[in-house]
């Protein structure tokens, strides 16, 4: 009901931005402590129930269908026919970029509707809607990080609740919008997008943003393990730092742990290297995936940042997006994202490559199954 959803957007924005009212976290979740360091006790991975619908759905899939389920693709068009044909390959997700956004919310709802081939298992429809510097919706004039980082955390809560309502209104269900990085350098490309200037302040606002988005869309924390200590722009290279894991736990890791404790269901891994932990970029690092799962207790969907950025890094080993996708899944990612440099054929090439890697024993079938189950579980929850 478009009018009702637009009315909900207006009411949320007016009520929350006017009063900065606190959106309560779900009653069953423990209160998040944004000040504690990233040294959470390991959480055992829950054993899925045999009746888990995600387990059942994935068990019925072929290897190729499982491979498609872990790919989030993109093509730059607003043509509903082209979009539906693209998604008919069974892709698990689609990211909306500027080229997918028409002039009005009503027109954008037609775009997102075309992406849903199976209403019983709709895809993850994501958008980078941080606000401010990174904004895909021209009608989003809500406060963003540049302003929010100097205001009380309740202003972040109000802004992200209203922003999440705008996203839900256009038919998307995932926001890649919560920047948990803690940049040291004001000249950093991520500085204007970060929610805090220090770990504690960032963590407080990250928690507020996650809790505010929960009634509307699935929140994503990015760019794990954090750009703060690693100078450089990952769109053009592999930023690196010698910061130790112990230092990270007490600084850059704090906002990510706080966001995980607050219930964020997605964690986006960045293309940056903490060389004291692993020489490889975090997105391709089994050790950083282990830290996220075993130390921070993250149980949701791990998604890569745009793998096209790795291809633009200048590192010859990362020129092939299909190889990058296989490496990321093998390291522990659940979903691979491809935007920069992609063509309409790229997603199917990635699906074929992943399928072949399983057949060759390069990517364990169990690892692909686990990734597909996590993605499908979230898709079912967001129906």
C-alpha positions as CSV (number, residue, x, y, z in Angstrom):
1,X,0.0,0.0,0.0
2,X,2.2,2.9,-1.3
3,X,0.2,5.7,0.5
4,X,0.4,3.9,3.8
5,X,4.1,3.3,3.5
6,X,4.7,6.9,2.6
7,X,2.6,7.9,5.6
8,X,4.7,5.7,7.8
9,X,7.9,7.3,6.5
10,X,6.5,10.8,7.3
11,X,5.3,9.8,10.7
12,X,8.6,8.2,11.6
13,X,10.7,11.1,10.4
14,X,8.5,13.7,12.1
15,X,8.2,11.8,15.4
16,X,11.8,10.6,15.7
17,X,13.6,13.7,14.4
18,X,11.4,16.0,16.4
19,X,11.7,14.3,19.7
20,X,14.8,12.0,19.2
21,X,12.7,9.3,20.9
22,X,14.5,6.1,21.8
23,X,13.6,3.0,19.8
24,X,13.8,0.1,22.2
25,X,15.9,-2.9,21.3
26,X,14.0,-6.2,21.1
27,X,13.2,-7.4,24.6
28,X,15.0,-10.7,24.2
29,X,18.3,-9.1,23.3
30,X,20.8,-8.2,26.0
31,X,21.6,-4.5,26.4
32,X,24.6,-3.6,24.2
33,X,27.6,-2.1,25.9
34,X,29.3,0.1,23.3
35,X,32.4,0.7,25.6
36,X,33.6,-2.9,26.0
37,X,36.6,-4.0,23.9
38,X,36.4,-6.6,21.1
39,X,37.3,-9.6,23.3
40,X,33.9,-11.3,23.5
41,X,33.9,-14.9,24.7
42,X,33.5,-17.3,21.8
43,X,29.9,-18.3,21.1
44,X,29.3,-21.8,20.0
45,X,27.8,-22.1,16.5
46,X,24.2,-23.2,16.9
47,X,23.3,-26.5,15.4
48,X,20.5,-25.8,12.9
49,X,17.2,-27.7,13.5
50,X,16.4,-30.4,10.9
51,X,13.2,-28.4,10.3
52,X,15.0,-25.2,9.7
53,X,13.4,-23.9,6.4
54,X,16.7,-22.6,5.2
55,X,18.3,-26.0,5.6
56,X,15.4,-27.6,3.8
57,X,15.5,-25.1,0.9
58,X,19.2,-25.3,0.4
59,X,19.2,-29.1,0.5
60,X,16.8,-29.1,-2.5
61,X,19.2,-26.9,-4.5
62,X,21.8,-28.1,-6.9
63,X,25.4,-26.9,-6.5
64,X,24.8,-24.3,-9.2
65,X,21.7,-23.0,-7.5
66,X,23.6,-22.8,-4.2
67,X,26.3,-20.9,-6.0
68,X,23.8,-18.4,-7.4
69,X,22.3,-18.0,-4.0
70,X,25.5,-16.5,-2.6
71,X,26.1,-14.0,-5.4
72,X,24.8,-10.4,-5.1
73,X,24.9,-8.8,-8.5
74,X,24.2,-5.5,-10.3
75,X,23.4,-4.2,-13.7
76,X,22.9,-0.5,-14.4
77,X,19.3,-0.2,-15.6
78,X,15.8,0.6,-14.6
79,X,14.2,-1.6,-17.2
80,X,12.0,-4.1,-15.3
81,X,12.2,-6.7,-18.1
82,X,16.0,-6.6,-18.1
83,X,16.1,-6.8,-14.3
84,X,13.7,-9.7,-14.0
85,X,15.7,-11.6,-16.7
86,X,18.9,-10.9,-14.8
87,X,17.5,-12.2,-11.5
88,X,15.9,-15.2,-13.1
89,X,19.3,-17.0,-12.8
90,X,18.5,-17.4,-9.1
91,X,20.9,-14.8,-7.7
92,X,20.6,-14.3,-4.0
93,X,20.8,-10.5,-4.1
94,X,21.0,-7.3,-6.0
95,X,22.5,-4.0,-5.1
96,X,20.8,-0.8,-6.1
97,X,23.2,1.9,-7.4
98,X,22.6,5.3,-8.8
99,X,21.8,3.9,-12.3
100,X,18.9,1.9,-10.8
101,X,17.2,4.9,-9.1
102,X,14.6,6.7,-11.2
103,X,13.2,10.2,-10.3
104,X,10.6,9.1,-7.8
105,X,10.0,6.6,-5.1
106,X,7.0,5.2,-7.0
107,X,9.1,4.5,-10.0
108,X,11.8,2.9,-7.9
109,X,9.2,0.6,-6.4
110,X,8.6,-0.7,-9.9
111,X,12.4,-1.5,-10.2
112,X,12.6,-3.4,-6.9
113,X,9.4,-5.3,-7.7
114,X,11.0,-6.5,-10.9
115,X,13.9,-8.0,-8.9
116,X,11.6,-10.4,-7.1
117,X,11.2,-13.6,-9.2
118,X,10.0,-15.8,-6.4
119,X,7.8,-14.1,-3.7
120,X,8.4,-17.1,-1.4
121,X,12.1,-16.5,-1.5
122,X,12.7,-12.9,-2.4
123,X,16.3,-11.8,-2.9
124,X,18.3,-9.5,-0.6
125,X,17.8,-6.0,-2.2
126,X,20.5,-3.8,-0.9
127,X,21.4,-0.2,-1.1
128,X,24.3,2.0,0.1
129,X,22.2,4.6,1.9
130,X,24.5,6.1,4.5
131,X,23.2,9.6,3.7
132,X,25.4,12.5,2.9
133,X,28.5,11.6,0.9
134,X,27.2,8.1,0.0
135,X,23.5,8.4,-0.9
136,X,21.5,6.7,-3.7
137,X,18.1,8.3,-2.9
138,X,18.0,11.9,-3.9
139,X,15.0,12.5,-1.6
140,X,17.0,11.5,1.5
141,X,17.8,14.9,3.2
142,X,18.2,13.4,6.7
143,X,21.3,14.1,8.8
144,X,24.3,12.0,7.9
145,X,27.6,11.1,9.7
146,X,29.3,14.4,9.0
147,X,26.7,16.0,11.3
148,X,25.7,13.1,13.5
149,X,29.2,12.4,14.8
150,X,29.2,15.7,16.7
151,X,25.6,15.3,18.1
152,X,24.1,13.1,20.8
153,X,23.6,9.5,19.8
154,X,19.8,9.9,20.0
155,X,20.1,12.1,16.8
156,X,21.7,9.1,15.1
157,X,18.9,6.9,16.2
158,X,16.3,9.3,14.9
159,X,18.0,9.8,11.5
160,X,18.6,6.1,10.9
161,X,15.1,5.1,11.8
162,X,13.7,7.6,9.3
163,X,16.2,6.7,6.7
164,X,15.5,3.0,7.1
165,X,11.8,3.7,6.6
166,X,12.6,5.5,3.3
167,X,14.5,2.4,2.2
168,X,11.8,0.0,3.2
169,X,9.3,2.2,1.4
170,X,11.0,1.7,-2.0
171,X,11.1,-2.1,-1.6
172,X,14.7,-2.7,-0.5
173,X,15.4,-4.8,2.6
174,X,19.1,-4.4,3.3
175,X,21.0,-1.2,4.0
176,X,24.8,-1.1,3.6
177,X,24.7,2.1,5.6
178,X,26.4,1.8,9.0
179,X,30.1,2.8,8.8
180,X,31.8,1.4,11.9
181,X,35.3,2.4,10.9
182,X,37.1,4.8,13.3
183,X,39.4,6.9,11.1
184,X,42.5,8.5,12.7
185,X,43.2,11.0,9.9
186,X,40.6,13.7,9.1
187,X,42.0,13.5,5.5
188,X,40.9,9.9,5.2
189,X,38.3,9.1,2.5
190,X,36.2,7.4,5.2
191,X,36.4,10.2,7.8
192,X,33.3,12.1,6.6
193,X,31.3,8.8,6.6
194,X,32.3,7.5,10.0
195,X,29.8,7.9,12.9
196,X,32.4,8.7,15.5
197,X,35.9,10.1,16.0
198,X,36.9,7.5,18.6
199,X,36.0,3.9,19.4
200,X,33.5,4.6,22.2
201,X,31.7,7.4,20.4
202,X,31.5,5.4,17.2
203,X,30.2,2.3,19.1
204,X,27.5,4.3,20.8
205,X,26.2,5.7,17.4
206,X,26.6,2.3,15.7
207,X,24.4,0.7,18.3
208,X,21.8,3.5,17.9
209,X,21.8,3.1,14.1
210,X,21.4,-0.7,14.3
211,X,18.6,-0.6,16.8
212,X,16.8,2.1,14.8
213,X,16.9,0.2,11.5
214,X,15.7,-3.1,13.0
215,X,11.9,-2.5,12.5
216,X,12.5,-1.7,8.8
217,X,15.6,-3.2,7.1
218,X,18.5,-5.5,7.8
219,X,21.5,-3.5,9.0
220,X,25.1,-4.0,7.7
221,X,28.3,-3.1,9.6
222,X,31.1,-2.0,7.4
223,X,34.1,-2.1,6.6
224,X,35.3,-4.9,8.9
225,X,37.9,-4.9,10.5
226,X,38.0,-1.2,10.0
227,X,39.8,1.5,7.9
228,X,40.8,3.5,10.9
229,X,44.4,2.3,11.3
230,X,45.0,1.6,7.6
231,X,45.7,4.7,5.5
232,X,44.7,4.7,1.8
233,X,41.5,4.2,-0.2
234,X,40.4,0.6,-0.8
235,X,38.8,1.7,-4.1
236,X,42.3,2.1,-5.6
237,X,44.6,-0.1,-3.5
238,X,44.9,-2.4,-0.5
239,X,45.3,-0.2,2.5
240,X,47.4,-1.8,5.2
241,X,48.5,-1.4,8.8
242,X,50.8,-3.1,11.2
243,X,48.3,-2.7,14.1
244,X,48.3,-5.8,16.2
245,X,45.2,-7.9,17.0
246,X,45.5,-6.8,20.7
247,X,45.5,-3.1,19.6
248,X,42.6,-3.7,17.2
249,X,40.5,-5.3,20.0
250,X,40.8,-2.2,22.1
251,X,40.3,0.3,19.3
252,X,39.0,-0.4,15.8
253,X,37.2,-3.6,16.9
254,X,35.1,-1.9,19.5
255,X,32.3,-0.5,17.3
256,X,32.0,-3.7,15.3
257,X,31.6,-5.7,18.5
258,X,29.0,-3.2,19.7
259,X,27.0,-3.5,16.5
260,X,27.1,-7.2,16.5
261,X,25.9,-7.3,20.1
262,X,23.1,-4.9,19.0
263,X,21.9,-7.5,16.5
264,X,23.2,-6.4,13.0
265,X,22.5,-9.3,10.7
266,X,25.2,-8.5,8.1
267,X,28.9,-7.8,8.4
268,X,30.7,-6.4,5.3
269,X,34.4,-7.3,5.1
270,X,36.7,-4.7,3.7
271,X,39.6,-5.0,1.3
272,X,42.3,-3.9,3.7
273,X,45.2,-5.8,5.4
274,X,46.2,-5.9,9.0
275,X,49.6,-7.5,8.3
276,X,50.3,-8.5,11.9
277,X,47.2,-10.7,11.7
278,X,47.2,-11.8,8.0
279,X,49.0,-10.5,5.0
280,X,45.9,-11.1,2.9
281,X,43.1,-8.5,2.6
282,X,40.5,-9.2,5.3
283,X,37.9,-10.1,2.7
284,X,40.1,-13.0,1.7
285,X,41.4,-13.9,5.1
286,X,40.3,-17.0,6.9
287,X,41.8,-15.6,10.1
288,X,39.7,-12.5,10.1
289,X,36.6,-14.6,9.4
290,X,37.5,-16.8,12.4
291,X,37.9,-13.7,14.6
292,X,34.5,-12.4,13.5
293,X,32.8,-15.8,14.2
294,X,34.7,-17.2,17.2
295,X,35.8,-14.1,19.1
296,X,33.0,-11.5,18.3
297,X,30.3,-14.2,18.1
298,X,28.9,-13.0,14.8
299,X,26.3,-15.5,13.5
300,X,24.8,-13.6,10.5
301,X,25.7,-13.1,6.9
302,X,29.3,-12.1,6.0
303,X,29.4,-10.3,2.7
304,X,32.3,-8.9,0.9
305,X,32.8,-5.3,-0.1
306,X,32.6,-4.9,-3.9
307,X,35.0,-7.5,-5.4
308,X,35.5,-5.1,-8.3
309,X,37.5,-2.9,-6.0
310,X,40.1,-5.7,-5.6
311,X,40.4,-5.8,-9.3
312,X,41.1,-2.1,-9.3
313,X,43.8,-2.4,-6.6
314,X,46.6,-2.9,-9.1
315,X,47.5,-6.3,-7.5
316,X,47.8,-8.8,-10.4
317,X,46.6,-11.7,-8.1
318,X,43.2,-10.0,-7.7
319,X,42.5,-9.2,-11.3
320,X,40.0,-12.0,-11.8
321,X,36.6,-11.4,-10.0
322,X,35.7,-15.1,-10.2
323,X,38.9,-16.1,-8.4
324,X,38.3,-13.4,-5.9
325,X,34.7,-14.8,-5.3
326,X,36.0,-18.3,-4.8
327,X,38.8,-17.2,-2.4
328,X,36.3,-15.1,-0.3
329,X,33.9,-18.0,0.0
330,X,36.7,-20.4,0.9
331,X,37.9,-17.9,3.6
332,X,34.5,-17.8,5.2
333,X,32.3,-15.2,3.4
334,X,28.7,-16.1,2.8
335,X,27.9,-13.7,0.0
336,X,30.1,-12.1,-2.7
337,X,29.3,-8.7,-4.1
338,X,30.3,-7.5,-7.5
339,X,29.8,-4.0,-8.9
340,X,32.8,-2.2,-10.4
341,X,33.8,-3.6,-13.8
342,X,30.9,-6.0,-14.0
343,X,28.8,-6.8,-17.0
344,X,25.5,-8.5,-17.3
345,X,27.5,-11.8,-17.8
346,X,29.7,-11.4,-14.7
347,X,27.3,-12.8,-12.2
348,X,26.7,-16.0,-14.3
349,X,30.5,-16.3,-14.7
350,X,30.9,-16.2,-11.0
351,X,28.2,-18.8,-10.5
352,X,29.8,-21.1,-13.0
353,X,33.2,-20.6,-11.4
354,X,32.0,-21.3,-7.9
355,X,30.2,-24.4,-9.2
356,X,33.3,-25.7,-10.9
357,X,35.5,-24.9,-7.8
358,X,33.2,-27.2,-5.8
359,X,33.4,-30.0,-8.4
360,X,37.2,-29.7,-8.4
361,X,37.4,-29.8,-4.6
362,X,38.9,-26.3,-4.5
363,X,35.9,-25.0,-2.5
364,X,34.4,-27.5,-0.1
365,X,30.8,-28.3,-0.8
366,X,30.0,-28.0,2.9
367,X,31.4,-24.4,2.9
368,X,29.1,-23.4,0.0
369,X,26.1,-25.1,1.6
370,X,26.8,-23.3,4.9
371,X,27.0,-19.9,3.1
372,X,23.9,-20.6,1.1
373,X,22.0,-21.5,4.3
374,X,22.9,-18.3,6.0
375,X,21.9,-16.2,3.0
376,X,18.6,-18.1,2.5
377,X,17.8,-17.9,6.2
378,X,18.1,-14.1,6.1
379,X,16.0,-13.9,2.9
380,X,13.2,-15.9,4.5
381,X,13.3,-13.7,7.6
382,X,12.9,-10.6,5.5
383,X,9.9,-11.8,3.4
